[in-house]
Amino acid sequence: MNAMIISTIDSSVLMQLIETALTNKINDREMFMKGIDYSYYYEE
């Protein structure tokens, strides 16, 4: 939350958080299936 607030002045903290959540495994089936599993988890 603080990163969002600070991002109006300095977006580097927010960018750092986003970069840690991103992956370059866009063609990896295991990563794809894990994303689907997590999406069902959030719907419950």
PyMOL Python script that loads the backbone (N, CA, C, O; Angstrom):
from pymol import cmd

cmd.read_pdbstr("""\
ATOM      1  N   MET A   1       0.828  -1.183   0.000  1.00  0.00           N
ATOM      2  CA  MET A   1       0.000   0.000   0.000  1.00  0.00           C
ATOM      3  C   MET A   1       0.879   1.256   0.000  1.00  0.00           C
ATOM      4  O   MET A   1       0.602   2.228  -0.703  1.00  0.00           O
ATOM      5  N   ASN A   2       1.921   1.208   0.789  1.00  0.00           N
ATOM      6  CA  ASN A   2       2.817   2.371   0.834  1.00  0.00           C
ATOM      7  C   ASN A   2       3.471   2.629  -0.519  1.00  0.00           C
ATOM      8  O   ASN A   2       3.687   3.779  -0.901  1.00  0.00           O
ATOM      9  N   ALA A   3       3.784   1.553  -1.242  1.00  0.00           N
ATOM     10  CA  ALA A   3       4.384   1.710  -2.566  1.00  0.00           C
ATOM     11  C   ALA A   3       3.432   2.449  -3.502  1.00  0.00           C
ATOM     12  O   ALA A   3       3.871   3.260  -4.318  1.00  0.00           O
ATOM     13  N   MET A   4       2.145   2.177  -3.391  1.00  0.00           N
ATOM     14  CA  MET A   4       1.154   2.870  -4.218  1.00  0.00           C
ATOM     15  C   MET A   4       1.108   4.359  -3.860  1.00  0.00           C
ATOM     16  O   MET A   4       1.027   5.214  -4.742  1.00  0.00           O
ATOM     17  N   ILE A   5       1.161   4.653  -2.588  1.00  0.00           N
ATOM     18  CA  ILE A   5       1.117   6.051  -2.143  1.00  0.00           C
ATOM     19  C   ILE A   5       2.365   6.794  -2.599  1.00  0.00           C
ATOM     20  O   ILE A   5       2.274   7.908  -3.116  1.00  0.00           O
ATOM     21  N   ILE A   6       3.520   6.184  -2.411  1.00  0.00           N
ATOM     22  CA  ILE A   6       4.786   6.813  -2.774  1.00  0.00           C
ATOM     23  C   ILE A   6       4.948   6.928  -4.290  1.00  0.00           C
ATOM     24  O   ILE A   6       5.677   7.796  -4.771  1.00  0.00           O
ATOM     25  N   SER A   7       4.270   6.054  -5.044  1.00  0.00           N
ATOM     26  CA  SER A   7       4.463   6.015  -6.496  1.00  0.00           C
ATOM     27  C   SER A   7       4.081   7.312  -7.205  1.00  0.00           C
ATOM     28  O   SER A   7       4.505   7.538  -8.338  1.00  0.00           O
ATOM     29  N   THR A   8       3.296   8.159  -6.566  1.00  0.00           N
ATOM     30  CA  THR A   8       2.971   9.449  -7.188  1.00  0.00           C
ATOM     31  C   THR A   8       4.199  10.351  -7.248  1.00  0.00           C
ATOM     32  O   THR A   8       4.271  11.268  -8.067  1.00  0.00           O
ATOM     33  N   ILE A   9       5.165  10.079  -6.369  1.00  0.00           N
ATOM     34  CA  ILE A   9       6.400  10.862  -6.334  1.00  0.00           C
ATOM     35  C   ILE A   9       7.567  10.077  -6.918  1.00  0.00           C
ATOM     36  O   ILE A   9       8.341  10.596  -7.721  1.00  0.00           O
ATOM     37  N   ASP A  10       7.683   8.805  -6.498  1.00  0.00           N
ATOM     38  CA  ASP A  10       8.796   7.945  -6.932  1.00  0.00           C
ATOM     39  C   ASP A  10       8.250   6.551  -7.221  1.00  0.00           C
ATOM     40  O   ASP A  10       7.881   5.827  -6.297  1.00  0.00           O
ATOM     41  N   SER A  11       8.197   6.178  -8.475  1.00  0.00           N
ATOM     42  CA  SER A  11       7.599   4.891  -8.848  1.00  0.00           C
ATOM     43  C   SER A  11       8.568   3.715  -8.754  1.00  0.00           C
ATOM     44  O   SER A  11       8.177   2.585  -9.048  1.00  0.00           O
ATOM     45  N   SER A  12       9.804   3.942  -8.358  1.00  0.00           N
ATOM     46  CA  SER A  12      10.788   2.863  -8.335  1.00  0.00           C
ATOM     47  C   SER A  12      10.421   1.758  -7.347  1.00  0.00           C
ATOM     48  O   SER A  12      10.669   0.584  -7.625  1.00  0.00           O
ATOM     49  N   VAL A  13       9.844   2.101  -6.215  1.00  0.00           N
ATOM     50  CA  VAL A  13       9.457   1.092  -5.225  1.00  0.00           C
ATOM     51  C   VAL A  13       8.345   0.215  -5.791  1.00  0.00           C
ATOM     52  O   VAL A  13       8.379  -1.007  -5.646  1.00  0.00           O
ATOM     53  N   LEU A  14       7.374   0.826  -6.426  1.00  0.00           N
ATOM     54  CA  LEU A  14       6.278   0.075  -7.029  1.00  0.00           C
ATOM     55  C   LEU A  14       6.789  -0.800  -8.177  1.00  0.00           C
ATOM     56  O   LEU A  14       6.374  -1.951  -8.307  1.00  0.00           O
ATOM     57  N   MET A  15       7.664  -0.278  -8.987  1.00  0.00           N
ATOM     58  CA  MET A  15       8.230  -1.050 -10.096  1.00  0.00           C
ATOM     59  C   MET A  15       9.002  -2.257  -9.576  1.00  0.00           C
ATOM     60  O   MET A  15       8.954  -3.329 -10.179  1.00  0.00           O
ATOM     61  N   GLN A  16       9.700  -2.095  -8.482  1.00  0.00           N
ATOM     62  CA  GLN A  16      10.461  -3.190  -7.893  1.00  0.00           C
ATOM     63  C   GLN A  16       9.520  -4.301  -7.416  1.00  0.00           C
ATOM     64  O   GLN A  16       9.817  -5.482  -7.600  1.00  0.00           O
ATOM     65  N   LEU A  17       8.400  -3.937  -6.813  1.00  0.00           N
ATOM     66  CA  LEU A  17       7.425  -4.935  -6.373  1.00  0.00           C
ATOM     67  C   LEU A  17       6.809  -5.666  -7.553  1.00  0.00           C
ATOM     68  O   LEU A  17       6.620  -6.882  -7.503  1.00  0.00           O
ATOM     69  N   ILE A  18       6.498  -4.939  -8.606  1.00  0.00           N
ATOM     70  CA  ILE A  18       5.890  -5.543  -9.787  1.00  0.00           C
ATOM     71  C   ILE A  18       6.876  -6.479 -10.474  1.00  0.00           C
ATOM     72  O   ILE A  18       6.490  -7.564 -10.909  1.00  0.00           O
ATOM     73  N   GLU A  19       8.129  -6.085 -10.580  1.00  0.00           N
ATOM     74  CA  GLU A  19       9.138  -6.919 -11.242  1.00  0.00           C
ATOM     75  C   GLU A  19       9.311  -8.264 -10.544  1.00  0.00           C
ATOM     76  O   GLU A  19       9.551  -9.274 -11.206  1.00  0.00           O
ATOM     77  N   THR A  20       9.194  -8.292  -9.220  1.00  0.00           N
ATOM     78  CA  THR A  20       9.348  -9.558  -8.504  1.00  0.00           C
ATOM     79  C   THR A  20       8.164 -10.486  -8.759  1.00  0.00           C
ATOM     80  O   THR A  20       8.291 -11.701  -8.606  1.00  0.00           O
ATOM     81  N   ALA A  21       7.017  -9.933  -9.145  1.00  0.00           N
ATOM     82  CA  ALA A  21       5.834 -10.754  -9.410  1.00  0.00           C
ATOM     83  C   ALA A  21       5.764 -11.245 -10.857  1.00  0.00           C
ATOM     84  O   ALA A  21       4.982 -12.145 -11.163  1.00  0.00           O
ATOM     85  N   LEU A  22       6.557 -10.676 -11.734  1.00  0.00           N
ATOM     86  CA  LEU A  22       6.520 -11.047 -13.150  1.00  0.00           C
ATOM     87  C   LEU A  22       7.446 -12.223 -13.440  1.00  0.00           C
ATOM     88  O   LEU A  22       8.386 -12.494 -12.693  1.00  0.00           O
ATOM     89  N   THR A  23       7.159 -12.911 -14.535  1.00  0.00           N
ATOM     90  CA  THR A  23       7.989 -14.033 -14.954  1.00  0.00           C
ATOM     91  C   THR A  23       8.233 -13.955 -16.461  1.00  0.00           C
ATOM     92  O   THR A  23       7.459 -13.340 -17.195  1.00  0.00           O
ATOM     93  N   ASN A  24       9.292 -14.570 -16.899  1.00  0.00           N
ATOM     94  CA  ASN A  24       9.541 -14.643 -18.341  1.00  0.00           C
ATOM     95  C   ASN A  24       9.200 -16.034 -18.878  1.00  0.00           C
ATOM     96  O   ASN A  24       9.524 -16.355 -20.022  1.00  0.00           O
ATOM     97  N   LYS A  25       8.557 -16.849 -18.067  1.00  0.00           N
ATOM     98  CA  LYS A  25       8.172 -18.210 -18.453  1.00  0.00           C
ATOM     99  C   LYS A  25       6.778 -18.208 -19.098  1.00  0.00           C
ATOM    100  O   LYS A  25       5.870 -18.886 -18.618  1.00  0.00           O
ATOM    101  N   ILE A  26       6.615 -17.456 -20.172  1.00  0.00           N
ATOM    102  CA  ILE A  26       5.286 -17.313 -20.761  1.00  0.00           C
ATOM    103  C   ILE A  26       4.826 -18.546 -21.516  1.00  0.00           C
ATOM    104  O   ILE A  26       3.629 -18.693 -21.763  1.00  0.00           O
ATOM    105  N   ASN A  27       5.723 -19.426 -21.887  1.00  0.00           N
ATOM    106  CA  ASN A  27       5.349 -20.646 -22.601  1.00  0.00           C
ATOM    107  C   ASN A  27       5.457 -21.889 -21.726  1.00  0.00           C
ATOM    108  O   ASN A  27       5.405 -23.010 -22.232  1.00  0.00           O
ATOM    109  N   ASP A  28       5.605 -21.702 -20.431  1.00  0.00           N
ATOM    110  CA  ASP A  28       5.766 -22.809 -19.494  1.00  0.00           C
ATOM    111  C   ASP A  28       4.394 -23.306 -19.036  1.00  0.00           C
ATOM    112  O   ASP A  28       3.662 -22.576 -18.367  1.00  0.00           O
ATOM    113  N   ARG A  29       4.045 -24.541 -19.393  1.00  0.00           N
ATOM    114  CA  ARG A  29       2.722 -25.082 -19.063  1.00  0.00           C
ATOM    115  C   ARG A  29       2.497 -25.135 -17.555  1.00  0.00           C
ATOM    116  O   ARG A  29       1.398 -24.832 -17.089  1.00  0.00           O
ATOM    117  N   GLU A  30       3.505 -25.508 -16.792  1.00  0.00           N
ATOM    118  CA  GLU A  30       3.359 -25.585 -15.341  1.00  0.00           C
ATOM    119  C   GLU A  30       3.000 -24.224 -14.750  1.00  0.00           C
ATOM    120  O   GLU A  30       2.138 -24.129 -13.876  1.00  0.00           O
ATOM    121  N   MET A  31       3.659 -23.177 -15.225  1.00  0.00           N
ATOM    122  CA  MET A  31       3.373 -21.823 -14.747  1.00  0.00           C
ATOM    123  C   MET A  31       1.951 -21.422 -15.122  1.00  0.00           C
ATOM    124  O   MET A  31       1.246 -20.805 -14.323  1.00  0.00           O
ATOM    125  N   PHE A  32       1.530 -21.768 -16.328  1.00  0.00           N
ATOM    126  CA  PHE A  32       0.187 -21.469 -16.804  1.00  0.00           C
ATOM    127  C   PHE A  32      -0.860 -22.149 -15.918  1.00  0.00           C
ATOM    128  O   PHE A  32      -1.826 -21.515 -15.493  1.00  0.00           O
ATOM    129  N   MET A  33      -0.667 -23.426 -15.646  1.00  0.00           N
ATOM    130  CA  MET A  33      -1.622 -24.169 -14.827  1.00  0.00           C
ATOM    131  C   MET A  33      -1.642 -23.654 -13.385  1.00  0.00           C
ATOM    132  O   MET A  33      -2.693 -23.631 -12.744  1.00  0.00           O
ATOM    133  N   LYS A  34      -0.497 -23.250 -12.889  1.00  0.00           N
ATOM    134  CA  LYS A  34      -0.439 -22.690 -11.540  1.00  0.00           C
ATOM    135  C   LYS A  34      -1.253 -21.403 -11.467  1.00  0.00           C
ATOM    136  O   LYS A  34      -1.930 -21.151 -10.470  1.00  0.00           O
ATOM    137  N   GLY A  35      -1.190 -20.589 -12.518  1.00  0.00           N
ATOM    138  CA  GLY A  35      -1.986 -19.365 -12.568  1.00  0.00           C
ATOM    139  C   GLY A  35      -3.465 -19.651 -12.560  1.00  0.00           C
ATOM    140  O   GLY A  35      -4.234 -18.938 -11.916  1.00  0.00           O
ATOM    141  N   ILE A  36      -3.876 -20.687 -13.269  1.00  0.00           N
ATOM    142  CA  ILE A  36      -5.294 -21.074 -13.272  1.00  0.00           C
ATOM    143  C   ILE A  36      -5.708 -21.550 -11.881  1.00  0.00           C
ATOM    144  O   ILE A  36      -6.772 -21.179 -11.386  1.00  0.00           O
ATOM    145  N   ASP A  37      -4.869 -22.369 -11.254  1.00  0.00           N
ATOM    146  CA  ASP A  37      -5.175 -22.842  -9.904  1.00  0.00           C
ATOM    147  C   ASP A  37      -5.348 -21.680  -8.935  1.00  0.00           C
ATOM    148  O   ASP A  37      -6.279 -21.678  -8.130  1.00  0.00           O
ATOM    149  N   TYR A  38      -4.460 -20.696  -9.005  1.00  0.00           N
ATOM    150  CA  TYR A  38      -4.564 -19.538  -8.116  1.00  0.00           C
ATOM    151  C   TYR A  38      -5.818 -18.736  -8.395  1.00  0.00           C
ATOM    152  O   TYR A  38      -6.418 -18.194  -7.467  1.00  0.00           O
ATOM    153  N   SER A  39      -6.231 -18.646  -9.650  1.00  0.00           N
ATOM    154  CA  SER A  39      -7.436 -17.875  -9.963  1.00  0.00           C
ATOM    155  C   SER A  39      -8.670 -18.543  -9.357  1.00  0.00           C
ATOM    156  O   SER A  39      -9.578 -17.849  -8.900  1.00  0.00           O
ATOM    157  N   TYR A  40      -8.720 -19.877  -9.344  1.00  0.00           N
ATOM    158  CA  TYR A  40      -9.837 -20.572  -8.707  1.00  0.00           C
ATOM    159  C   TYR A  40      -9.798 -20.382  -7.203  1.00  0.00           C
ATOM    160  O   TYR A  40     -10.844 -20.278  -6.562  1.00  0.00           O
ATOM    161  N   TYR A  41      -8.609 -20.336  -6.637  1.00  0.00           N
ATOM    162  CA  TYR A  41      -8.461 -20.132  -5.195  1.00  0.00           C
ATOM    163  C   TYR A  41      -9.074 -18.795  -4.774  1.00  0.00           C
ATOM    164  O   TYR A  41      -9.741 -18.717  -3.743  1.00  0.00           O
ATOM    165  N   TYR A  42      -8.850 -17.748  -5.566  1.00  0.00           N
ATOM    166  CA  TYR A  42      -9.368 -16.428  -5.216  1.00  0.00           C
ATOM    167  C   TYR A  42     -10.882 -16.327  -5.388  1.00  0.00           C
ATOM    168  O   TYR A  42     -11.516 -15.469  -4.774  1.00  0.00           O
ATOM    169  N   GLU A  43     -11.469 -17.197  -6.220  1.00  0.00           N
ATOM    170  CA  GLU A  43     -12.910 -17.161  -6.422  1.00  0.00           C
ATOM    171  C   GLU A  43     -13.686 -17.777  -5.271  1.00  0.00           C
ATOM    172  O   GLU A  43     -14.867 -17.479  -5.091  1.00  0.00           O
ATOM    173  N   GLU A  44     -13.035 -18.637  -4.485  1.00  0.00           N
ATOM    174  CA  GLU A  44     -13.730 -19.309  -3.391  1.00  0.00           C
ATOM    175  C   GLU A  44     -13.970 -18.407  -2.218  1.00  0.00           C
ATOM    176  O   GLU A  44     -14.547 -18.835  -1.218  1.00  0.00           O
TER     177      GLU A  44
END
""", "prot")
cmd.dss("prot")
cmd.show_as("cartoon", "prot")
cmd.util.cbc("prot")
cmd.orient("prot")
